[in-house]
Amino acid sequence: MDRRVYQYYVEGECEKNFLSSFMHAKSSEYIIHPGKIEKLNPVTSKISETKARTIKRDTRIVFVFDTDVENTSILEENIKTLKRIAFIEGKDIIFLMSVKRFEEEIVFSCSNIKDVKGLIKLFNSQGLSAFKTDFSHCKNLEDKLKQAGFEIKTMWIRSASQPFDKFENGGKHIIIKDN
């Protein structure tokens, strides 16, 4: 098993709860590498030099974000800051890009759901905004998604469109077998 520290920078509360749930999964065939999760959208928010200095060598940085914006300049600046200040190598930066939004990425990975409306229905939510709140606070996320035919190994595997197509979607790099 990979012994490096994983530092996740996530866009929102849904991604944070998802990762946390699958880091501590009990029944899943696959789980996600454990690590520290911080809410910071790497596409729209800069990682300060001060924050970068606190990152230890041999840390794997995982950026989790949607691809529904048209600009990667802040993301690219964050990558440069991490390489320059924290001495993080390019191979140790993993991109988990939701094509286009996180909800759509979940739907893609669920064989029993056809669209975001089906996902909203699964959580008995009253619209997309309520779904995000319900998803963020769900304590049995693994079981709930299992009902929808969720396969974690299909999360974050699709290629994103421009301007994100220059980054590899790295879902396979955070999933480990639960031995």
Steps between C-alpha positions, in 0.01 A plus 500: 500500500614855421639655819507859377284769652200603288377860511163554330384846391131476417257738339211454742327316781362225272848399388626525858230266635544260208874464553466476876234229469708285265823550694326329789289254299430170673329292235644629175728292281699817436579788731672833450845577635454671838619855538424851612209670324482876470227699329677718245399510136835474317348647183374822660707542820875542531711292736706751694876468530448476877269201458735341246789521750304281745481210254753226575716339236367174358143630525263417217279795418152417375296776336126425483296738284229548237585582139206734439721809477708623207825605667787298649737787583453479880531120492824531303626765743423264792702225332797735453478616864501142629797406282697813590422535873408148618730313259208284382582317178252500213445126533381558857214728398180312425200659328149374573293689246124468500374512144326758515368507857537265798136387480552396137813305599299308762226425244763368256619257769150375591356230274144542635472877452465670162528870591539755780121491558534131591776585745285770658218248531732240663570748780132609524613857443285789387726624220871536429577743781330277758678197351840661559410561864359147541803341331742705711334386823430137405649262758443180300623621163663173399175306559287766330715501188518121498120500449562692179756250370797720583846383390779709652752380242309695232526832686726762343614287206359701208701754305394861546449742214702814438662671679531210749595239241871560572458335842456126556195401704655297780224307674701181467784656703299545821309172508657205681378148557376434851716207601 
